[in-house]
Amino acid sequence: MARLLALTLRNIRNIGNGEITFETLPSGGSITGIYGANGSGKTSVLDAIRLLRPTISGEPLPEDAAELVSIGESEAELSAMFRVSVDGGARYLKYTVVYQWTDGVLRIAQESVCIGDSERRLGRPFVRYTVDERNRLDLSPITRWQSIVAAVDDKVAVALGEQRASLERRSFLFSDTFLDYLRTAAEGGMKPLAKDVQRWLAHYPSAFAVMKELRFWARTRMFLLSTQHNSIVSYSLLPISVPSETGRPRELVFSMDGVNNLTDAELADLNHSLDDFNQIMPYLVHGMTLKVRNMGTTILPDGSSANEVVLMSVRDGVEVPLMHESEGVTRIVGMLAYLIRAYNDPDVLVTIDELDGGVFEYLLGEMLHEFSRNAQGQLIFTAHNLRPMERMDFPQKTIVLSTLDPNHRFIPYMTVGRTNNPRRQYIQALQSGGKVADLYKCTSPQMLGVGFTLAGGVDERTEQDVEHGLRSLEHVPTNDLERML
């Protein structure tokens, strides 16, 4: 399958430039927590991955994709490094894509692929695809791909494939049309090629397999949980992942306020998922398990029958509708299927925005401690709670910090000593502004109090006194304010 190793972002929301490396841990998994001040680009990383998934899946870009381009910019760029397992070995693929914003619509203007046996020795792009200002579609290296295209019999299908990819805002390099190019070339099913082109293609014997495998991985093994996904529990809806024949779990959304109508197959899938949940649920919420209460059958408007079911939580033999549990409990249930996959499946990538929302601090730290030690898959998350910093093993490999500099948006956590507490070090860095990069513009509690006082409305004399006091404090170092006041 595949693993995301690194990501470079340009002009994505409030990120001018940023680079993140996703390190592999001794367990074989990869756990990355992104920490930083509000508005410092943490969620933008997950938004970028959300944009990358349909791109390399060969699917249309999301309708709201244009919102991801930085304000005042006309294009954005993503570059992602992957390790892809094919034919019993590992190949490395670097995919770079430029998105262009025009009239409120985001399209792919350029994309390129580099493939090699080593992450550090990829060389020039194997293929680059560009839509120029005259709306022409070009493949490069030009001399190589002109020969290959000329050897394809059905040029009409090729041209239509290019046009369709552009109009539907899809990737051309991950389209069926282009991958058929590579398959035909790999199988020797073209007209005779020039010897120099044959030698060039021989350097990329598994290009078709690598790109096809990456596309399949993106379609079936990437699971992206946004704040929008997590927030629906606030509206008494609960998403639960259930197995499917395609390999990519289906998401069923249940109402916690009332009865849900499920087919027999959906009910069986749900019961299977709850059996898995109940292996771990009592350890996350003490003594709690989940079950379905079947209220009977009903006839739907189309004439088919369905089971009327209610989701229940069970503690000490007492059954309570899940709707009466706290938001934190329902969020844990909503994330659980994805966390189970990230822990056990080395081919899975799960991203969760605001993982800590509503979750008990101690539980969060212990769970991520275990993930950093034994998880097999890949988990990328954002959080504000700093407890995981002092509980995750290998903090230099599991923690990424966002900065206040939009053109140098991310830095890895750098440990100072084996006995130092990463959480304490981070707070000290926030108070001092950060030695390597600006992490936070520190404000004293007294200054916050002044701001709240002014915001609450005061008479003119008091406002003048407060402003005079503020001017007096402007030149006092932040660390000395509390001692003075």
Secondary structure as a PSIPRED ss2 file (coil, helix, strand):
# PSIPRED VFORMAT (PSIPRED V4.0)

   1 M C   1.000  0.000  0.000
   2 A E   0.000  0.000  1.000
   3 R E   0.000  0.000  1.000
   4 L E   0.000  0.000  1.000
   5 L E   0.000  0.000  1.000
   6 A E   0.000  0.000  1.000
   7 L E   0.000  0.000  1.000
   8 T E   0.000  0.000  1.000
   9 L E   0.000  0.000  1.000
  10 R E   0.000  0.000  1.000
  11 N E   0.000  0.000  1.000
  12 I E   0.000  0.000  1.000
  13 R C   1.000  0.000  0.000
  14 N C   1.000  0.000  0.000
  15 I E   0.000  0.000  1.000
  16 G E   0.000  0.000  1.000
  17 N E   0.000  0.000  1.000
  18 G E   0.000  0.000  1.000
  19 E E   0.000  0.000  1.000
  20 I E   0.000  0.000  1.000
  21 T E   0.000  0.000  1.000
  22 F C   1.000  0.000  0.000
  23 E C   1.000  0.000  0.000
  24 T C   1.000  0.000  0.000
  25 L C   1.000  0.000  0.000
  26 P C   1.000  0.000  0.000
  27 S C   1.000  0.000  0.000
  28 G C   1.000  0.000  0.000
  29 G C   1.000  0.000  0.000
  30 S E   0.000  0.000  1.000
  31 I E   0.000  0.000  1.000
  32 T E   0.000  0.000  1.000
  33 G E   0.000  0.000  1.000
  34 I E   0.000  0.000  1.000
  35 Y E   0.000  0.000  1.000
  36 G C   1.000  0.000  0.000
  37 A C   1.000  0.000  0.000
  38 N C   1.000  0.000  0.000
  39 G C   1.000  0.000  0.000
  40 S C   1.000  0.000  0.000
  41 G C   1.000  0.000  0.000
  42 K H   0.000  1.000  0.000
  43 T H   0.000  1.000  0.000
  44 S H   0.000  1.000  0.000
  45 V H   0.000  1.000  0.000
  46 L H   0.000  1.000  0.000
  47 D H   0.000  1.000  0.000
  48 A H   0.000  1.000  0.000
  49 I H   0.000  1.000  0.000
  50 R H   0.000  1.000  0.000
  51 L H   0.000  1.000  0.000
  52 L H   0.000  1.000  0.000
  53 R H   0.000  1.000  0.000
  54 P H   0.000  1.000  0.000
  55 T H   0.000  1.000  0.000
  56 I H   0.000  1.000  0.000
  57 S H   0.000  1.000  0.000
  58 G C   1.000  0.000  0.000
  59 E C   1.000  0.000  0.000
  60 P C   1.000  0.000  0.000
  61 L C   1.000  0.000  0.000
  62 P C   1.000  0.000  0.000
  63 E C   1.000  0.000  0.000
  64 D C   1.000  0.000  0.000
  65 A H   0.000  1.000  0.000
  66 A H   0.000  1.000  0.000
  67 E H   0.000  1.000  0.000
  68 L H   0.000  1.000  0.000
  69 V E   0.000  0.000  1.000
  70 S C   1.000  0.000  0.000
  71 I C   1.000  0.000  0.000
  72 G C   1.000  0.000  0.000
  73 E C   1.000  0.000  0.000
  74 S C   1.000  0.000  0.000
  75 E E   0.000  0.000  1.000
  76 A E   0.000  0.000  1.000
  77 E E   0.000  0.000  1.000
  78 L E   0.000  0.000  1.000
  79 S E   0.000  0.000  1.000
  80 A E   0.000  0.000  1.000
  81 M E   0.000  0.000  1.000
  82 F E   0.000  0.000  1.000
  83 R E   0.000  0.000  1.000
  84 V E   0.000  0.000  1.000
  85 S E   0.000  0.000  1.000
  86 V E   0.000  0.000  1.000
  87 D C   1.000  0.000  0.000
  88 G C   1.000  0.000  0.000
  89 G E   0.000  0.000  1.000
  90 A E   0.000  0.000  1.000
  91 R E   0.000  0.000  1.000
  92 Y E   0.000  0.000  1.000
  93 L E   0.000  0.000  1.000
  94 K E   0.000  0.000  1.000
  95 Y E   0.000  0.000  1.000
  96 T E   0.000  0.000  1.000
  97 V E   0.000  0.000  1.000
  98 V E   0.000  0.000  1.000
  99 Y E   0.000  0.000  1.000
 100 Q E   0.000  0.000  1.000
 101 W E   0.000  0.000  1.000
 102 T E   0.000  0.000  1.000
 103 D C   1.000  0.000  0.000
 104 G C   1.000  0.000  0.000
 105 V E   0.000  0.000  1.000
 106 L E   0.000  0.000  1.000
 107 R E   0.000  0.000  1.000
 108 I E   0.000  0.000  1.000
 109 A E   0.000  0.000  1.000
 110 Q E   0.000  0.000  1.000
 111 E E   0.000  0.000  1.000
 112 S E   0.000  0.000  1.000
 113 V E   0.000  0.000  1.000
 114 C E   0.000  0.000  1.000
 115 I E   0.000  0.000  1.000
 116 G E   0.000  0.000  1.000
 117 D C   1.000  0.000  0.000
 118 S C   1.000  0.000  0.000
 119 E C   1.000  0.000  0.000
 120 R C   1.000  0.000  0.000
 121 R C   1.000  0.000  0.000
 122 L C   1.000  0.000  0.000
 123 G C   1.000  0.000  0.000
 124 R C   1.000  0.000  0.000
 125 P C   1.000  0.000  0.000
 126 F C   1.000  0.000  0.000
 127 V E   0.000  0.000  1.000
 128 R E   0.000  0.000  1.000
 129 Y E   0.000  0.000  1.000
 130 T E   0.000  0.000  1.000
 131 V E   0.000  0.000  1.000
 132 D C   1.000  0.000  0.000
 133 E C   1.000  0.000  0.000
 134 R C   1.000  0.000  0.000
 135 N C   1.000  0.000  0.000
 136 R C   1.000  0.000  0.000
 137 L E   0.000  0.000  1.000
 138 D E   0.000  0.000  1.000
 139 L E   0.000  0.000  1.000
 140 S E   0.000  0.000  1.000
 141 P C   1.000  0.000  0.000
 142 I H   0.000  1.000  0.000
 143 T H   0.000  1.000  0.000
 144 R H   0.000  1.000  0.000
 145 W H   0.000  1.000  0.000
 146 Q H   0.000  1.000  0.000
 147 S H   0.000  1.000  0.000
 148 I H   0.000  1.000  0.000
 149 V H   0.000  1.000  0.000
 150 A H   0.000  1.000  0.000
 151 A C   1.000  0.000  0.000
 152 V C   1.000  0.000  0.000
 153 D C   1.000  0.000  0.000
 154 D C   1.000  0.000  0.000
 155 K H   0.000  1.000  0.000
 156 V H   0.000  1.000  0.000
 157 A H   0.000  1.000  0.000
 158 V H   0.000  1.000  0.000
 159 A H   0.000  1.000  0.000
 160 L H   0.000  1.000  0.000
 161 G H   0.000  1.000  0.000
 162 E H   0.000  1.000  0.000
 163 Q H   0.000  1.000  0.000
 164 R H   0.000  1.000  0.000
 165 A H   0.000  1.000  0.000
 166 S H   0.000  1.000  0.000
 167 L H   0.000  1.000  0.000
 168 E C   1.000  0.000  0.000
 169 R C   1.000  0.000  0.000
 170 R C   1.000  0.000  0.000
 171 S C   1.000  0.000  0.000
 172 F C   1.000  0.000  0.000
 173 L C   1.000  0.000  0.000
 174 F C   1.000  0.000  0.000
 175 S C   1.000  0.000  0.000
 176 D H   0.000  1.000  0.000
 177 T H   0.000  1.000  0.000
 178 F H   0.000  1.000  0.000
 179 L H   0.000  1.000  0.000
 180 D H   0.000  1.000  0.000
 181 Y H   0.000  1.000  0.000
 182 L H   0.000  1.000  0.000
 183 R H   0.000  1.000  0.000
 184 T H   0.000  1.000  0.000
 185 A H   0.000  1.000  0.000
 186 A H   0.000  1.000  0.000
 187 E C   1.000  0.000  0.000
 188 G C   1.000  0.000  0.000
 189 G C   1.000  0.000  0.000
 190 M C   1.000  0.000  0.000
 191 K C   1.000  0.000  0.000
 192 P C   1.000  0.000  0.000
 193 L C   1.000  0.000  0.000
 194 A C   1.000  0.000  0.000
 195 K H   0.000  1.000  0.000
 196 D H   0.000  1.000  0.000
 197 V H   0.000  1.000  0.000
 198 Q H   0.000  1.000  0.000
 199 R H   0.000  1.000  0.000
 200 W H   0.000  1.000  0.000
 201 L H   0.000  1.000  0.000
 202 A H   0.000  1.000  0.000
 203 H C   1.000  0.000  0.000
 204 Y C   1.000  0.000  0.000
 205 P C   1.000  0.000  0.000
 206 S C   1.000  0.000  0.000
 207 A H   0.000  1.000  0.000
 208 F H   0.000  1.000  0.000
 209 A H   0.000  1.000  0.000
 210 V H   0.000  1.000  0.000
 211 M H   0.000  1.000  0.000
 212 K H   0.000  1.000  0.000
 213 E H   0.000  1.000  0.000
 214 L H   0.000  1.000  0.000
 215 R H   0.000  1.000  0.000
 216 F H   0.000  1.000  0.000
 217 W H   0.000  1.000  0.000
 218 A H   0.000  1.000  0.000
 219 R H   0.000  1.000  0.000
 220 T H   0.000  1.000  0.000
 221 R H   0.000  1.000  0.000
 222 M E   0.000  0.000  1.000
 223 F E   0.000  0.000  1.000
 224 L E   0.000  0.000  1.000
 225 L E   0.000  0.000  1.000
 226 S C   1.000  0.000  0.000
 227 T H   0.000  1.000  0.000
 228 Q H   0.000  1.000  0.000
 229 H H   0.000  1.000  0.000
 230 N H   0.000  1.000  0.000
 231 S H   0.000  1.000  0.000
 232 I H   0.000  1.000  0.000
 233 V H   0.000  1.000  0.000
 234 S H   0.000  1.000  0.000
 235 Y H   0.000  1.000  0.000
 236 S C   1.000  0.000  0.000
 237 L E   0.000  0.000  1.000
 238 L E   0.000  0.000  1.000
 239 P E   0.000  0.000  1.000
 240 I E   0.000  0.000  1.000
 241 S E   0.000  0.000  1.000
 242 V E   0.000  0.000  1.000
 243 P C   1.000  0.000  0.000
 244 S C   1.000  0.000  0.000
 245 E C   1.000  0.000  0.000
 246 T C   1.000  0.000  0.000
 247 G C   1.000  0.000  0.000
 248 R C   1.000  0.000  0.000
 249 P C   1.000  0.000  0.000
 250 R E   0.000  0.000  1.000
 251 E E   0.000  0.000  1.000
 252 L E   0.000  0.000  1.000
 253 V E   0.000  0.000  1.000
 254 F E   0.000  0.000  1.000
 255 S E   0.000  0.000  1.000
 256 M C   1.000  0.000  0.000
 257 D C   1.000  0.000  0.000
 258 G C   1.000  0.000  0.000
 259 V C   1.000  0.000  0.000
 260 N E   0.000  0.000  1.000
 261 N E   0.000  0.000  1.000
 262 L E   0.000  0.000  1.000
 263 T C   1.000  0.000  0.000
 264 D H   0.000  1.000  0.000
 265 A H   0.000  1.000  0.000
 266 E H   0.000  1.000  0.000
 267 L H   0.000  1.000  0.000
 268 A H   0.000  1.000  0.000
 269 D H   0.000  1.000  0.000
 270 L H   0.000  1.000  0.000
 271 N H   0.000  1.000  0.000
 272 H H   0.000  1.000  0.000
 273 S H   0.000  1.000  0.000
 274 L H   0.000  1.000  0.000
 275 D H   0.000  1.000  0.000
 276 D H   0.000  1.000  0.000
 277 F H   0.000  1.000  0.000
 278 N H   0.000  1.000  0.000
 279 Q H   0.000  1.000  0.000
 280 I H   0.000  1.000  0.000
 281 M H   0.000  1.000  0.000
 282 P H   0.000  1.000  0.000
 283 Y H   0.000  1.000  0.000
 284 L H   0.000  1.000  0.000
 285 V C   1.000  0.000  0.000
 286 H C   1.000  0.000  0.000
 287 G C   1.000  0.000  0.000
 288 M E   0.000  0.000  1.000
 289 T E   0.000  0.000  1.000
 290 L E   0.000  0.000  1.000
 291 K E   0.000  0.000  1.000
 292 V E   0.000  0.000  1.000
 293 R E   0.000  0.000  1.000
 294 N E   0.000  0.000  1.000
 295 M E   0.000  0.000  1.000
 296 G E   0.000  0.000  1.000
 297 T E   0.000  0.000  1.000
 298 T E   0.000  0.000  1.000
 299 I E   0.000  0.000  1.000
 300 L C   1.000  0.000  0.000
 301 P C   1.000  0.000  0.000
 302 D C   1.000  0.000  0.000
 303 G C   1.000  0.000  0.000
 304 S C   1.000  0.000  0.000
 305 S E   0.000  0.000  1.000
 306 A E   0.000  0.000  1.000
 307 N E   0.000  0.000  1.000
 308 E E   0.000  0.000  1.000
 309 V E   0.000  0.000  1.000
 310 V E   0.000  0.000  1.000
 311 L E   0.000  0.000  1.000
 312 M E   0.000  0.000  1.000
 313 S E   0.000  0.000  1.000
 314 V E   0.000  0.000  1.000
 315 R E   0.000  0.000  1.000
 316 D C   1.000  0.000  0.000
 317 G C   1.000  0.000  0.000
 318 V E   0.000  0.000  1.000
 319 E E   0.000  0.000  1.000
 320 V E   0.000  0.000  1.000
 321 P E   0.000  0.000  1.000
 322 L H   0.000  1.000  0.000
 323 M H   0.000  1.000  0.000
 324 H H   0.000  1.000  0.000
 325 E C   1.000  0.000  0.000
 326 S C   1.000  0.000  0.000
 327 E H   0.000  1.000  0.000
 328 G H   0.000  1.000  0.000
 329 V H   0.000  1.000  0.000
 330 T H   0.000  1.000  0.000
 331 R H   0.000  1.000  0.000
 332 I H   0.000  1.000  0.000
 333 V H   0.000  1.000  0.000
 334 G H   0.000  1.000  0.000
 335 M H   0.000  1.000  0.000
 336 L H   0.000  1.000  0.000
 337 A H   0.000  1.000  0.000
 338 Y H   0.000  1.000  0.000
 339 L H   0.000  1.000  0.000
 340 I H   0.000  1.000  0.000
 341 R H   0.000  1.000  0.000
 342 A H   0.000  1.000  0.000
 343 Y H   0.000  1.000  0.000
 344 N H   0.000  1.000  0.000
 345 D C   1.000  0.000  0.000
 346 P C   1.000  0.000  0.000
 347 D C   1.000  0.000  0.000
 348 V C   1.000  0.000  0.000
 349 L E   0.000  0.000  1.000
 350 V E   0.000  0.000  1.000
 351 T E   0.000  0.000  1.000
 352 I E   0.000  0.000  1.000
 353 D C   1.000  0.000  0.000
 354 E C   1.000  0.000  0.000
 355 L C   1.000  0.000  0.000
 356 D C   1.000  0.000  0.000
 357 G C   1.000  0.000  0.000
 358 G C   1.000  0.000  0.000
 359 V C   1.000  0.000  0.000
 360 F C   1.000  0.000  0.000
 361 E H   0.000  1.000  0.000
 362 Y H   0.000  1.000  0.000
 363 L H   0.000  1.000  0.000
 364 L H   0.000  1.000  0.000
 365 G H   0.000  1.000  0.000
 366 E H   0.000  1.000  0.000
 367 M H   0.000  1.000  0.000
 368 L H   0.000  1.000  0.000
 369 H H   0.000  1.000  0.000
 370 E H   0.000  1.000  0.000
 371 F H   0.000  1.000  0.000
 372 S H   0.000  1.000  0.000
 373 R H   0.000  1.000  0.000
 374 N H   0.000  1.000  0.000
 375 A C   1.000  0.000  0.000
 376 Q C   1.000  0.000  0.000
 377 G C   1.000  0.000  0.000
 378 Q E   0.000  0.000  1.000
 379 L E   0.000  0.000  1.000
 380 I E   0.000  0.000  1.000
 381 F E   0.000  0.000  1.000
 382 T E   0.000  0.000  1.000
 383 A C   1.000  0.000  0.000
 384 H C   1.000  0.000  0.000
 385 N C   1.000  0.000  0.000
 386 L C   1.000  0.000  0.000
 387 R H   0.000  1.000  0.000
 388 P H   0.000  1.000  0.000
 389 M H   0.000  1.000  0.000
 390 E H   0.000  1.000  0.000
 391 R H   0.000  1.000  0.000
 392 M C   1.000  0.000  0.000
 393 D C   1.000  0.000  0.000
 394 F C   1.000  0.000  0.000
 395 P H   0.000  1.000  0.000
 396 Q H   0.000  1.000  0.000
 397 K H   0.000  1.000  0.000
 398 T H   0.000  1.000  0.000
 399 I E   0.000  0.000  1.000
 400 V E   0.000  0.000  1.000
 401 L E   0.000  0.000  1.000
 402 S E   0.000  0.000  1.000
 403 T C   1.000  0.000  0.000
 404 L C   1.000  0.000  0.000
 405 D C   1.000  0.000  0.000
 406 P C   1.000  0.000  0.000
 407 N C   1.000  0.000  0.000
 408 H C   1.000  0.000  0.000
 409 R C   1.000  0.000  0.000
 410 F E   0.000  0.000  1.000
 411 I E   0.000  0.000  1.000
 412 P E   0.000  0.000  1.000
 413 Y C   1.000  0.000  0.000
 414 M C   1.000  0.000  0.000
 415 T C   1.000  0.000  0.000
 416 V C   1.000  0.000  0.000
 417 G C   1.000  0.000  0.000
 418 R C   1.000  0.000  0.000
 419 T C   1.000  0.000  0.000
 420 N C   1.000  0.000  0.000
 421 N C   1.000  0.000  0.000
 422 P H   0.000  1.000  0.000
 423 R H   0.000  1.000  0.000
 424 R H   0.000  1.000  0.000
 425 Q H   0.000  1.000  0.000
 426 Y H   0.000  1.000  0.000
 427 I H   0.000  1.000  0.000
 428 Q H   0.000  1.000  0.000
 429 A H   0.000  1.000  0.000
 430 L H   0.000  1.000  0.000
 431 Q H   0.000  1.000  0.000
 432 S H   0.000  1.000  0.000
 433 G C   1.000  0.000  0.000
 434 G C   1.000  0.000  0.000
 435 K C   1.000  0.000  0.000
 436 V C   1.000  0.000  0.000
 437 A C   1.000  0.000  0.000
 438 D C   1.000  0.000  0.000
 439 L C   1.000  0.000  0.000
 440 Y C   1.000  0.000  0.000
 441 K C   1.000  0.000  0.000
 442 C C   1.000  0.000  0.000
 443 T C   1.000  0.000  0.000
 444 S C   1.000  0.000  0.000
 445 P H   0.000  1.000  0.000
 446 Q H   0.000  1.000  0.000
 447 M H   0.000  1.000  0.000
 448 L H   0.000  1.000  0.000
 449 G H   0.000  1.000  0.000
 450 V H   0.000  1.000  0.000
 451 G H   0.000  1.000  0.000
 452 F H   0.000  1.000  0.000
 453 T H   0.000  1.000  0.000
 454 L H   0.000  1.000  0.000
 455 A H   0.000  1.000  0.000
 456 G C   1.000  0.000  0.000
 457 G C   1.000  0.000  0.000
 458 V C   1.000  0.000  0.000
 459 D C   1.000  0.000  0.000
 460 E H   0.000  1.000  0.000
 461 R H   0.000  1.000  0.000
 462 T H   0.000  1.000  0.000
 463 E H   0.000  1.000  0.000
 464 Q H   0.000  1.000  0.000
 465 D H   0.000  1.000  0.000
 466 V H   0.000  1.000  0.000
 467 E H   0.000  1.000  0.000
 468 H H   0.000  1.000  0.000
 469 G H   0.000  1.000  0.000
 470 L H   0.000  1.000  0.000
 471 R H   0.000  1.000  0.000
 472 S H   0.000  1.000  0.000
 473 L H   0.000  1.000  0.000
 474 E C   1.000  0.000  0.000
 475 H C   1.000  0.000  0.000
 476 V C   1.000  0.000  0.000
 477 P C   1.000  0.000  0.000
 478 T H   0.000  1.000  0.000
 479 N H   0.000  1.000  0.000
 480 D H   0.000  1.000  0.000
 481 L H   0.000  1.000  0.000
 482 E H   0.000  1.000  0.000
 483 R H   0.000  1.000  0.000
 484 M H   0.000  1.000  0.000
 485 L C   1.000  0.000  0.000
